[in-house]
Amino acid sequence: MSDVSADMKIGVNEGSNESMGDDPGPKGIPVTDRNSPGWVRVFSWVFSICSFGLIASLAVFASFFDSIVIESGERFVVPLLFLGGVTALLGLLLFEFAHARALAGYRPSRGIFASQAQAFAGIFLAGVLTFVHPLAGVGIALGTAVGAFGLLILSKLKRNEPFWDFLPSEAATILAGRDTEGFRLAQVDTREHSLADSVHVVGSGVAFLVSLGITSDLAARLVLSPSAVLSFSLITLLSSYAIIKWVRMVVRDPDASEILPAVVEPMPDPADDHDAGGLSVSGLTVTNLDGQSLLSDIAFRAEPGRITGIIGESGSGKSLLLSSLSDPFGFIDMHVRGRVRINGVDPWQRTNRARSLALSYVPDAPIMLPASGQENLACFMDGPVLDQGKRMLEQLVFASDLVDQICQTKNASLLPGMQKKALALARSFLLSPDVYLIDKPEDHLPEKQISAVLTRIQSEVRLGRSFLLVSDHRAFLDACDAFVVLSKGRVVDYGPATEIRARQSAGWARFVGDRSLEIEENLTNWIRSHFKRPGDEPNRRKVCLIAAEMLAFSCQNKDTLDVSRLRFEFKHFEGHCLLRMQDSSPPISSAQLARAQEESEGKRKNQRLSPLAGIIENSLDVEAHSEREGRVLTAKIETFNPRHQKSNDVQQTEIR
C-alpha cells in the first residue's frame, strides 16, 4: 500500500496481532486490519527522549554563554556556541521528522507515547538536579504539584467551555440547515476546562520561579556556580512543563471519562462445534452502560450461497446488528458479547497479516474517505485492481463517462447520494468477501440501478457468498432465501423466507426462543408489540398472562439437559385472538385438560392455579393436539377494540 494510504489512516485501534485461523493467505485483494504494534511505543519513546534531550541541551548552552562569554569575555567562542545550538535545533527537527515518518498513520499513539516519554525524561532530569543538590529539584516538584492540583480541581468543576457558543437565534439557523460550519463547530467536544492551558503555564512558571530563587541563593552562597543558575531554571521549566502535560492527559474532565470504548467479549467455540460454513451467530448481546439490552441473545446462520433478510419494525435493531457483526470495537459505551464465525474464522479478531476479506459492510450512509473517488473505489490501489473496480462501477451506473467523473472527483465524500451508494457497492463487490452486510441497498438508487445491484448480488450468490440485507424494498425482500425477524433487539422468528411470507400474509406472527423461563421478558415484549392502540392495555395484560402461563407449562416437564426451542404464534381476529404454543414434549391428554378444567372451576379465593388451569381460566377456549414437530396448545382469548369501546362509552353517557 502506498504512503498516501498510510497517511490516510485516522486514529489507532489497539488490537491483537495474532492471525485468524489457518487461512493460507489472501485469495483476492489482500487486506490487513489497522493495528498499533508494540514497536510503536518503543520507537516513539526513543525519538521523543532524544528530542527532549536536544531541547534540554539548549539550557546547557545558556550556561556556556554565561560562564565562557559573559564572565570570561571570550567572545570568539560565540559563533561556535551558536553553531552548536543551531545543530541541536536541526537535530531536533530531524528527530521529529523521522518520528513522524517512521510512525506514519499512528498520530494519536505518537502523541500519547511522546507525552509519556517526555514526562519520564523530565522526572529523570529532576533526579539529576536533586543529585547535584537536594534543593535544586524542589522547583520541579513544587511546580508539578501546583499544576496537577489545579488541573484536578478544574476537572471536578465540570464547567467546560464549548468550542463555539451560539445564541438561540443562531441555533435556529443551524438547525434549519443553513449553517453547516456552525453545526460542525457546535459538535466539537473540548472535554477540558477553559482554564486548563492557564493552569499548565502557571504550574510551569511556579517551577521556574522557585528554581530561579533557590539556585540564585545557592550561587550567592557559592554552593553552585552562577553560570548554572539559568541552566538549572530552564531545565526545571522544561521538565515541569513536560510532566504537567502528561498529568493533564491523565487527569481529564470527568465527562470525558464517561466516553468509553466498547468492551468486546467473544464467546469460545463449543466442544461439539461443527461449523458448516457461512456466517454463524450465537449469543450476540449488546448492552449499554445502563445495562439496557439493545440486542439480546441473537442467534442465526446465513448459509453460503443464500440471501438472508433482516426485517422488523423501526428501532428493532436491524442496523445495530449489522454494525455489531462488522466492527463491535467501534461502539462507544457498549458491552458486546457473543460468538461470530465466518467459515470457522472469528471476524472480530484483529490481525495485520495479509489475508482474504471475511466480510464487507455497506451501511446506509456509505463510508467515504476525504480522498478521490478512484482511491475510495480501489482502496488506494491501482493497476488491475482499479480497472476491475471501474468495471464493477460501470455495471451499476451504466455509463463509462460517469465512472470517469466519479473516479476523478477530488473528494468522494462530496459526491451525490446515488453516486456514493453505487461507489460503495462497487467497492464491496470488488473486495469479494465471504459475507456481505448491506444496509438499505435501495437508498438513493433508481429502479434500474436496483435491478443492476440485484443482478450482481445473484452473481455473487452463485459463487457461494452469503448476504445479510436490511431492506424495505420489495425486490430485495423477494430475493431473500431466509428471514431473521427482529423485535426490540430480539430474534422473534427465523426461517425460510417462503414460510415466513406465508405466515405474514395470513396474519400470523411467530416467536421462537429457548425453552426456558429466561425468555419470558422477551416473550411478553413480543406480545405487547401486537397491541399498539390507545386503550389496549387490558388486552396486553391478559394475553401476556396467558403467554407466561404457556411458557411455564412447557417448562414444567422439560428435561434439565433439554436445549430445544419452542414456538409461539399469534393472530388477531374480530373480538378475539389466537395464541398457539408448540414444543417437543409428548401430547397433552384429554385427562390433563379435564383435570385443569376442574381445577379452574373449583378455584378458591387467592388460590394459585397450575399453569394449564390458569390458561383455561383466562381463555374462551383451549385446544390441544399433536403435530410432527411436537405438541401444540392453542388458546382463544377474548379481546376488544378500544375504539369501539370508547364509542360505546360515549353513547351510554349521552343516553344518561
ZAMI-625139 format. One line per 8 residues: number of its first residue (from 0); their letters; for each residue x, y negated, z negated of C-alpha. Coordinates in Angstrom, 1 decimal. Each point is the difference from the previous one (the first is absolute). Layout:
N
NUM = A = X/Y/Z | ... $
This chain:
656
0 = MSDVSADM = 0.0/0.0/0.0 | 1.3/-3.4/0.9 | 1.2/-2.7/-2.4 | -3.2/-1.9/0.8 | -2.1/2.8/-1.4 | 2.1/0.1/-3.1 | -0.5/-3.8/-0.5 | -3.8/0.5/0.4 $
8 = KIGVNEGS = -0.2/2.1/-3.1 | -2.1/-1.7/-2.6 | 0.5/0.8/-3.7 | 1.3/3.3/-1.4 | -1.7/3.1/-1.0 | 2.0/2.0/-2.5 | -0.5/3.6/1.0 | 1.5/3.5/0.0 $
16 = NESMGDDP = 2.6/0.9/2.5 | -0.9/3.6/-0.1 | -1.0/1.6/3.3 | -3.6/1.1/0.7 | -0.1/3.8/0.2 | 1.9/1.9/2.6 | -0.8/-2.1/3.0 | 2.9/0.7/2.4 $
24 = GPKGIPVT = 0.0/-3.6/1.3 | -2.0/-2.4/2.1 | -2.1/1.4/2.8 | -0.9/-3.3/1.5 | 0.9/-3.6/-1.0 | 2.2/0.3/-3.1 | -1.3/-1.8/-3.0 | 1.5/-0.6/-3.5 $
32 = DRNSPGWV = -1.6/-1.5/-3.1 | 1.2/-3.3/-1.3 | 2.0/0.7/-3.1 | 2.4/-1.7/-2.3 | 2.9/2.5/-0.3 | 2.2/0.1/-3.1 | 3.0/-1.6/1.7 | -1.9/-3.3/0.3 $
40 = RVFSWVFS = 0.4/-0.7/-3.7 | 3.7/0.8/0.1 | 0.7/-2.1/3.1 | -2.0/-2.9/-1.3 | 1.7/0.1/-3.4 | 3.5/0.0/1.6 | -0.8/-2.9/2.4 | -1.7/-2.0/-2.7 $
48 = ICSFGLIA = 2.7/0.4/-2.6 | 2.7/-1.0/2.6 | -2.0/-3.1/1.0 | -0.5/-0.9/-3.7 | 3.7/0.4/-0.6 | 0.8/-2.4/2.9 | -2.4/-2.6/-1.4 | 1.6/0.4/-3.5 $
56 = SLAVFASF = 3.4/-0.5/1.6 | -0.9/-3.5/0.9 | -0.1/-0.8/-3.8 | 3.5/1.3/-0.2 | 1.1/-2.2/2.8 | -1.5/-2.9/-2.0 | 2.3/0.9/-2.9 | 3.0/0.0/2.4 $
64 = FDSIVIES = -0.9/-3.4/1.4 | -0.1/-1.4/-3.6 | 3.2/1.6/-1.3 | 2.2/-0.1/3.1 | -1.2/-3.2/1.8 | -1.4/-2.3/-2.7 | 2.3/0.9/-2.9 | 3.2/0.9/1.8 $
72 = GERFVVPL = -0.5/-2.5/2.9 | 1.0/2.6/2.7 | -2.1/-1.5/2.7 | 1.5/2.2/2.8 | -1.9/3.0/-1.4 | -3.4/-1.6/0.7 | -0.2/1.3/3.6 | 1.0/3.5/-1.1 $
80 = LFLGGVTA = -2.6/0.1/-2.7 | -2.6/-1.5/2.4 | 0.9/2.7/2.5 | -0.4/2.7/-2.7 | -3.4/-1.4/-0.9 | -1.1/0.0/3.7 | 1.3/3.5/0.4 | -2.2/1.1/-3.0 $
88 = LLGLLLFE = -3.0/-1.7/1.6 | 0.7/1.7/3.3 | 0.3/3.3/-1.8 | -3.3/-0.6/-1.8 | -1.6/-0.7/3.4 | 1.5/3.1/1.5 | -1.1/2.3/-2.9 | -3.6/-1.4/0.1 $
96 = FAHARALA = -0.1/0.5/3.8 | 1.3/3.6/-0.4 | -2.5/0.6/-2.8 | -2.9/-1.1/2.2 | 1.2/1.9/3.1 | 0.9/3.2/-1.9 | -3.4/0.1/-1.8 | -2.1/-1.4/2.8 $
104 = GYRPSRGI = -3.7/0.9/-0.6 | 0.4/0.2/-3.8 | -0.4/-3.7/-0.8 | -2.1/0.5/-3.2 | 2.4/2.6/-1.3 | 3.0/-2.2/0.8 | -1.5/-2.8/-2.1 | -0.8/2.3/-2.9 $
112 = FASQAQAF = 3.3/1.8/-0.1 | 2.0/-3.3/0.6 | -1.8/-1.5/-3.0 | 0.9/3.0/-2.1 | 3.6/0.0/1.1 | 0.5/-3.7/-0.6 | -1.5/0.2/-3.4 | 2.4/2.9/-0.8 $
120 = AGIFLAGV = 2.9/-2.1/1.3 | -1.2/-2.9/-2.2 | -0.1/2.2/-3.1 | 3.5/1.2/0.9 | 1.4/-3.5/0.2 | -1.7/-0.8/-3.3 | 1.9/2.8/-1.5 | 3.3/-1.3/1.6 $
128 = LTFVHPLA = -0.6/-3.4/-1.4 | -0.8/1.4/-3.5 | 3.2/2.1/0.2 | 2.0/-3.2/0.7 | -1.6/-1.7/-3.0 | -3.0/1.1/-2.0 | -1.7/-3.4/0.4 | 0.5/-0.2/3.8 $
136 = GVGIALGT = -2.9/2.3/0.8 | -2.5/-1.7/-2.3 | -1.2/-2.3/2.7 | -1.1/2.9/2.3 | -1.8/1.8/-2.9 | -1.8/-3.2/-1.2 | -0.9/-1.2/3.5 | -1.3/3.4/1.0 $
144 = AVGAFGLL = -2.0/0.3/-3.2 | -1.6/-3.5/0.6 | -0.9/0.9/3.6 | -1.3/3.5/-0.8 | -2.1/-1.3/-2.9 | -1.4/-2.8/2.1 | -0.9/2.4/2.9 | -1.7/2.4/-2.5 $
152 = ILSKLKRN = -2.1/-2.8/-1.5 | -1.0/-1.2/3.5 | -1.0/3.5/1.0 | -2.4/0.1/-3.0 | -1.7/-3.3/0.9 | -1.6/1.3/3.2 | -0.1/-3.4/1.6 | 1.3/0.8/3.4 $
160 = EPFWDFLP = -0.3/-2.9/2.4 | -1.4/1.1/3.4 | 2.3/-0.4/3.0 | -2.5/-2.4/1.5 | -3.0/-1.5/-1.7 | -3.1/-1.3/1.7 | -3.2/-1.9/-0.6 | -3.4/1.7/0.3 $
168 = SEAATILA = -0.7/-2.0/3.1 | 3.3/1.3/1.5 | -1.0/3.5/-1.1 | -3.1/-0.2/2.1 | 2.1/-0.8/3.0 | 2.2/3.0/-0.7 | -2.9/2.4/-0.5 | -1.7/-1.3/3.2 $
176 = GRDTEGFR = 3.0/1.2/1.9 | 1.3/-3.4/1.0 | 3.3/0.0/-2.0 | 2.0/3.2/0.5 | 3.2/-1.5/-1.4 | -1.8/-1.1/-3.1 | -1.4/3.5/-0.4 | 3.4/1.5/0.3 $
184 = LAQVDTRE = 1.4/-2.4/-2.6 | -2.9/0.6/-2.4 | 0.8/3.8/0.0 | 3.7/-0.4/-1.1 | 0.6/1.6/-3.3 | 2.6/-2.0/-2.0 | -0.1/2.4/-3.0 | 2.3/-2.4/-2.0 $
192 = HSLADSVH = -0.7/-3.0/-2.1 | 0.7/-3.3/1.8 | 2.7/-0.9/-2.7 | 2.0/3.2/0.5 | 2.5/-1.8/2.2 | 0.5/-2.7/-2.5 | 0.5/2.4/-2.9 | 2.5/1.9/2.1 $
200 = VVGSGVAF = 2.0/-3.2/0.6 | -0.4/-1.2/-3.7 | 1.4/3.4/-1.3 | 3.0/-0.2/2.3 | 0.5/-3.7/-0.9 | -0.1/0.9/-3.7 | 2.7/2.7/0.6 | 2.2/-2.6/1.9 $
208 = LVSLGITS = -0.3/-2.7/-2.7 | 0.6/2.4/-2.9 | 3.1/1.5/1.8 | 1.3/-3.5/0.9 | -0.3/-1.1/-3.6 | 1.6/3.1/-1.6 | 2.8/0.3/2.5 | 0.8/-3.8/-0.3 $
216 = DLAARLVL = 0.2/0.5/-3.8 | 2.3/3.0/0.5 | 2.2/-2.0/2.4 | 0.1/-2.9/-2.5 | 1.2/2.4/-2.7 | 2.6/1.3/2.5 | -1.6/3.4/-0.2 | -0.8/-0.1/3.7 $
224 = SPSAVLSF = 1.7/-1.7/3.0 | -1.8/-3.2/1.0 | 0.0/1.2/3.6 | -2.1/3.0/-0.9 | -2.9/-2.1/-1.3 | -1.5/-0.7/3.4 | 0.6/3.6/1.2 | -1.6/1.6/-3.1 $
232 = SLITLLSS = -3.0/-2.4/0.2 | -0.6/0.7/3.7 | 0.3/3.8/-0.5 | -2.4/-0.3/-2.9 | -2.5/-1.9/2.2 | 0.3/2.6/2.8 | -0.3/3.0/-2.3 | -3.0/-1.4/-1.9 $
240 = YAIIKWVR = -1.8/-0.9/3.2 | 0.5/3.6/1.4 | -1.1/1.6/-3.3 | -3.1/-2.2/-0.3 | -0.9/0.7/3.6 | 0.0/3.7/-0.7 | -2.1/-0.6/-3.2 | -2.4/-2.1/2.1 $
248 = MVVRDPDA = -0.4/2.9/2.3 | -0.8/2.4/-2.9 | -2.1/-2.4/-2.1 | -2.8/-0.7/2.5 | -3.4/-1.5/-0.7 | -2.3/2.7/-1.5 | -2.4/-0.5/3.0 | 2.8/1.3/2.3 $
256 = SEILPAVV = 0.4/3.2/-2.1 | -3.7/0.8/0.7 | 0.9/0.5/3.7 | 1.4/3.5/-0.1 | 0.8/2.4/2.9 | -2.0/3.2/0.3 | 0.8/3.0/-2.1 | 0.0/3.0/2.4 $
264 = EPMPDPAD = -0.3/3.5/-1.5 | 0.2/2.7/2.6 | -1.6/3.3/-1.1 | 2.2/3.2/0.5 | -1.0/2.7/2.4 | -2.1/2.8/-1.5 | 1.7/3.4/-0.4 | -2.3/1.6/2.5 $
272 = DHDAGGLS = 0.2/-2.8/2.6 | -0.2/1.2/3.6 | 0.0/-3.2/2.1 | -1.7/0.7/3.3 | 1.3/-3.2/1.7 | -1.6/-3.4/0.6 | -0.8/-2.5/-2.8 | -0.9/1.4/-3.4 $
280 = VSGLTVTN = -1.2/-2.2/-2.9 | -0.9/1.1/-3.5 | -0.6/-1.8/-3.3 | 0.7/-3.4/1.5 | -1.0/-2.6/-2.7 | 0.6/-3.7/0.0 | -0.6/-2.0/-3.1 | 0.6/-3.7/-0.9 $
288 = LDGQSLLS = 1.5/-1.4/-3.2 | -3.4/0.0/-1.7 | -0.3/3.8/0.6 | -2.7/-0.4/2.6 | 0.1/2.7/2.6 | 0.0/-1.4/3.5 | 0.5/3.4/1.5 | -0.8/3.1/-2.0 $
296 = DIAFRAEP = 1.2/3.5/0.7 | 0.0/-0.2/3.8 | 0.5/3.4/1.7 | -0.3/1.0/3.6 | 1.9/1.4/3.0 | 0.5/-1.5/3.5 | 1.0/2.9/2.2 | 2.3/-0.4/2.9 $
304 = GRITGIIG = -1.7/-0.9/3.2 | -3.1/-1.3/-1.7 | -1.5/-3.5/-0.6 | -1.3/-0.6/-3.5 | -2.3/-3.0/-0.6 | 0.0/-1.8/-3.4 | -3.5/-1.3/-0.5 | -2.0/-1.6/-2.8 $
312 = ESGSGKSL = -1.6/-3.3/-1.1 | 2.0/-3.2/-0.2 | 2.3/0.0/-3.0 | 0.1/3.8/-0.3 | 3.8/0.0/0.3 | 0.5/1.0/3.7 | 2.8/-2.5/0.7 | 1.5/0.5/-3.4 $
320 = LLSSLSDP = 0.2/3.8/0.7 | 2.0/-0.6/3.2 | 2.3/-2.5/-1.7 | 0.7/2.4/-2.9 | 0.8/2.8/2.4 | 2.4/-2.2/2.0 | 1.8/-2.1/-2.7 | -1.1/0.3/-3.6 $
328 = FGFIDMHV = 3.2/-1.8/-1.0 | -1.4/-3.2/1.5 | -2.8/-0.3/-2.4 | 0.2/-2.5/-2.9 | -1.1/0.8/-3.5 | -1.2/3.5/1.0 | 0.6/3.5/-1.2 | -0.1/2.6/2.8 $
336 = RGRVRING = 0.0/3.7/-0.6 | -0.6/2.9/2.3 | 1.5/2.5/2.5 | 0.3/-0.9/3.7 | 1.7/2.3/2.5 | 0.4/-0.3/3.8 | 1.1/3.4/1.4 | 1.4/0.9/-3.4 $
344 = VDPWQRTN = 1.9/-3.3/-0.4 | -0.6/-2.7/-2.6 | -0.5/-3.3/1.9 | 0.4/-2.0/-3.2 | 3.6/1.0/-0.4 | 2.4/-2.6/1.2 | 3.2/0.8/1.9 | 2.4/-1.9/2.2 $
352 = RARSLALS = 0.8/3.1/2.1 | -1.2/-0.2/3.6 | -2.9/2.2/0.7 | -3.3/0.2/1.9 | -2.9/-2.1/-1.2 | -2.5/1.8/-2.3 | -2.8/-2.6/0.3 | -0.8/-3.4/1.4 $
360 = YVPDAPIM = -2.5/-2.4/-1.5 | -1.9/-2.6/2.1 | -1.9/-2.2/-2.4 | -3.0/-2.1/0.8 | 2.3/-3.1/0.2 | 2.9/1.2/2.2 | 3.5/-0.1/-1.4 | 2.1/-2.5/1.8 $
368 = LPASGQEN = 3.5/-1.3/-0.8 | 0.8/-3.7/0.9 | 2.0/1.3/3.0 | -0.7/0.4/3.7 | -2.7/2.2/1.4 | 2.6/2.2/1.6 | 1.8/0.5/-3.3 | -3.3/0.8/-1.8 $
376 = LACFMDGP = -1.0/2.4/2.7 | 3.3/2.0/0.2 | 1.0/-0.4/-3.7 | 3.1/-2.1/1.1 | 1.2/2.8/2.3 | 0.5/-0.4/3.8 | 0.7/2.2/3.0 | -2.2/3.0/0.5 $
384 = VLDQGKRM = -1.9/-0.6/-3.3 | -1.0/-3.5/1.1 | -1.0/1.2/3.5 | -2.2/2.7/-1.5 | -1.6/-2.5/-2.4 | -0.9/-2.3/2.9 | -1.6/3.0/1.8 | -2.0/0.8/-3.2 $
392 = LEQLVFAS = -1.1/-3.7/-0.3 | -1.0/-0.1/3.7 | -2.3/3.0/-0.5 | -1.9/-2.1/-2.6 | -0.1/-3.5/1.7 | -0.1/1.2/3.6 | 2.3/-2.7/1.4 | 3.8/0.0/0.3 $
400 = DLVDQICQ = 0.0/-3.9/0.1 | -1.8/-0.1/-3.4 | 2.5/2.5/-1.3 | 2.9/-2.3/1.0 | -1.8/-2.9/-1.5 | -0.4/1.8/-3.3 | 3.6/1.2/-0.1 | 1.4/-3.4/0.8 $
408 = TKNASLLP = -1.9/-1.7/-2.8 | 2.6/-1.4/-2.5 | -2.2/0.6/-3.0 | -2.3/3.0/0.2 | -1.9/-1.0/-3.1 | -1.5/-2.9/2.0 | -1.5/2.2/2.7 | -3.8/0.1/0.4 $
416 = GMQKKALA = -1.8/2.8/-2.0 | -0.6/2.3/3.0 | 3.7/-0.2/1.1 | 1.3/0.6/-3.5 | -2.3/3.0/-0.5 | 1.0/1.5/3.4 | 3.7/-0.5/-0.8 | -0.4/1.6/-3.4 $
424 = LARSFLLS = -1.8/3.0/1.4 | 2.5/0.4/2.9 | 2.9/-0.2/-2.5 | -1.6/2.7/-2.1 | -0.5/2.3/3.0 | 3.6/-0.7/1.0 | 1.3/1.2/-3.4 | -2.0/3.2/0.5 $
432 = PDVYLIDK = -0.4/1.0/-3.7 | -1.5/3.2/-1.3 | -2.9/-1.8/-1.6 | -1.7/-3.3/1.1 | -1.8/-2.2/-2.5 | -2.1/-2.6/1.8 | -2.3/-2.5/-1.7 | -2.7/-1.5/2.2 $
440 = PEDHLPEK = 1.5/0.7/3.4 | -2.9/-1.7/1.7 | 0.6/-3.4/-1.5 | 0.9/-2.7/2.5 | -0.2/2.5/2.9 | -2.6/-0.2/2.9 | -1.8/3.2/1.0 | 2.3/0.9/2.9 $
448 = QISAVLTR = 3.0/-0.1/-2.3 | -1.8/2.0/-2.7 | -0.4/2.7/2.8 | 3.7/-0.2/0.8 | 0.9/0.4/-3.7 | -2.3/3.0/-0.3 | 1.6/1.6/3.1 | 3.5/-0.5/-1.5 $
456 = IQSEVRLG = -1.2/1.5/-3.3 | -1.4/3.1/1.8 | 3.4/0.4/1.7 | 1.8/-0.1/-3.4 | -2.5/2.5/-1.4 | 0.9/2.4/2.7 | 3.6/-0.3/-1.1 | -1.0/1.2/-3.5 $
464 = RSFLLVSD = 0.0/-3.5/-1.7 | -2.4/-0.7/-2.9 | -2.1/-3.1/-0.2 | -1.7/-1.8/-2.9 | -2.4/-2.7/1.2 | -1.9/-2.6/-1.9 | -2.6/-1.2/2.5 | -3.6/-1.2/0.4 $
472 = HRAFLDAC = 0.0/0.3/3.8 | -2.2/2.7/1.4 | 2.6/1.2/2.6 | 2.7/0.6/-2.7 | -2.5/1.7/-2.3 | -1.2/2.3/2.8 | 3.6/1.0/0.7 | 0.6/1.2/-3.6 $
480 = DAFVVLSK = 0.2/3.7/-0.7 | -0.4/-0.4/-3.8 | -1.1/-2.7/-2.5 | 1.1/-0.9/-3.5 | -2.9/-1.9/-1.6 | 1.0/-2.5/-2.8 | -2.1/-1.6/-2.6 | 1.5/-2.3/-2.6 $
488 = GRVVDYGP = 3.5/1.4/0.5 | -1.1/3.7/-0.2 | -0.5/2.7/2.7 | -3.7/0.9/-0.1 | 0.0/2.0/3.2 | 2.5/1.6/2.3 | -0.4/2.4/2.9 | -0.5/0.5/3.7 $
496 = ATEIRARQ = -1.4/-3.1/1.7 | -2.9/1.9/1.6 | -1.3/1.1/-3.4 | 0.3/-3.4/-1.6 | -1.7/-1.7/3.0 | -2.8/2.5/-0.2 | -0.6/-0.6/-3.7 | 0.2/-3.8/0.3 $
504 = SAGWARFV = -2.4/0.0/3.0 | -2.5/2.1/-2.1 | 0.4/-2.5/-2.9 | 2.0/2.4/-2.3 | 3.0/-1.2/-1.9 | 2.6/2.4/-1.5 | 2.3/-0.1/-2.9 | 2.8/2.6/-0.4 $
512 = GDRSLEIE = 2.1/0.3/-3.2 | 1.8/2.4/-2.3 | -2.2/2.2/-2.1 | 0.8/-1.8/-3.2 | -1.7/-2.4/-2.4 | 2.8/-2.5/0.7 | -1.7/-1.0/3.3 | -3.2/-1.1/-1.8 $
520 = ENLTNWIR = 0.9/-3.7/0.3 | 0.8/0.4/3.7 | -3.3/1.9/0.5 | -2.2/-2.6/-1.8 | 1.7/-2.9/1.8 | -0.8/1.8/3.3 | -3.6/0.4/-1.0 | -0.2/-3.7/-1.1 $
528 = SHFKRPGD = 1.3/-1.0/3.5 | -3.3/1.3/1.5 | -2.2/-2.4/-2.1 | 0.9/-3.5/1.0 | -3.3/-1.8/-0.1 | -0.8/-2.4/-2.8 | -2.1/1.8/-2.6 | 1.4/3.4/0.8 $
536 = EPNRRKVC = 1.7/0.5/-3.3 | -2.7/2.5/-1.4 | 0.5/2.1/3.1 | 3.7/-0.1/-0.4 | -0.1/1.1/-3.6 | -2.4/2.9/0.7 | 1.9/1.4/2.9 | 3.4/-0.4/-1.7 $
544 = LIAAEMLA = -1.3/1.8/-3.0 | -1.2/3.0/2.1 | 3.3/0.0/1.9 | 2.0/0.1/-3.2 | -2.2/2.9/-1.3 | 0.6/1.9/3.3 | 3.8/-0.5/-0.4 | -0.1/1.2/-3.6 $
552 = FSCQNKDT = -2.2/3.0/1.1 | 2.5/0.9/2.7 | 3.0/-0.2/-2.4 | -1.7/2.1/-2.7 | 1.0/3.4/1.4 | 3.1/-1.1/2.0 | 3.1/2.1/-0.5 | 2.8/-1.9/-1.7 $
560 = LDVSRLRF = 2.3/0.7/2.9 | -2.6/-0.8/2.6 | 1.2/-2.9/2.2 | -2.9/0.1/2.4 | -1.9/-3.1/1.1 | -3.7/-0.8/0.0 | -2.2/-2.0/2.2 | -2.9/-2.4/-0.5 $
568 = EFKHFEGH = -2.4/-1.2/2.7 | -2.5/-2.9/-0.3 | -2.8/-1.3/2.1 | -2.7/-2.7/-0.5 | -3.6/0.6/0.8 | -3.1/-2.1/-0.6 | -0.8/0.2/-3.7 | 2.7/2.6/-0.8 $
576 = CLLRMQDS = 3.5/1.2/0.8 | 1.7/3.3/0.2 | 3.2/0.8/-1.8 | 1.7/3.3/0.9 | 2.9/1.7/-1.6 | 2.0/2.9/1.3 | 2.8/2.0/-1.7 | 1.6/3.4/0.2 $
584 = SPPISSAQ = -1.8/1.7/-3.0 | -2.5/2.9/0.3 | -3.6/-1.0/0.9 | -2.4/-1.4/-2.6 | -2.5/2.6/-0.9 | -3.8/-0.6/-0.4 | 0.4/1.0/-3.7 | 2.5/-2.8/-0.6 $
592 = LARAQEES = -2.4/-2.5/1.5 | -2.9/1.3/-2.0 | 1.9/-0.2/-3.3 | 1.1/-3.5/0.8 | -3.6/-0.9/0.9 | -1.2/1.3/-3.4 | 2.8/-1.9/-1.8 | -1.0/-3.2/1.8 $
600 = EGKRKNQR = -3.7/0.4/-0.8 | 0.6/0.9/-3.7 | 2.5/-2.8/-0.6 | -0.1/-1.5/-3.5 | 0.8/-3.6/-0.9 | 3.7/-0.8/0.3 | 0.7/3.6/1.2 | 3.0/0.3/2.3 $
608 = LSPLAGII = -1.0/2.0/3.0 | 2.3/2.3/2.0 | 1.2/-1.5/3.3 | -2.4/2.1/2.2 | -3.0/-0.9/-2.3 | 1.0/-3.7/0.1 | 0.0/0.2/3.8 | -3.5/1.5/0.1 $
616 = ENSLDVEA = -1.4/-2.4/-2.6 | 1.0/-3.1/2.1 | -0.8/1.4/3.4 | -3.2/0.4/1.9 | 1.1/3.4/1.3 | 3.1/2.2/-0.2 | 0.9/2.7/2.4 | 2.9/2.5/0.1 $
624 = HSEREGRV = 1.2/2.2/2.8 | 3.3/1.4/1.3 | 1.9/-0.6/3.1 | 3.1/1.5/1.5 | 2.3/-2.4/-1.8 | -1.7/0.4/-3.4 | -3.1/-1.0/-2.0 | -2.0/-3.1/0.6 $
632 = LTAKIETF = -2.1/-2.0/-2.5 | -2.3/-2.6/1.4 | -1.9/-2.6/-2.1 | -2.9/-2.1/1.3 | 0.1/-3.3/-2.0 | -2.7/-2.6/-0.1 | 1.1/-3.5/1.0 | -1.8/-3.3/0.7 $
640 = NPRHQKSN = 0.6/-2.9/2.4 | 0.8/-3.1/-2.1 | -1.5/-2.2/2.6 | -3.3/1.8/-0.1 | 0.1/0.1/-3.8 | 0.5/-3.8/-0.1 | -2.9/-0.5/2.5 | -2.3/2.1/-2.2 $
648 = DVQQTEIR = 1.0/-1.9/-3.1 | -0.8/-3.3/1.7 | -3.4/1.3/1.1 | -0.9/1.2/-3.5 | 1.0/-3.3/-1.4 | -2.3/-1.8/2.5 | -2.9/2.2/-0.9 | 0.4/-0.7/-3.7 $
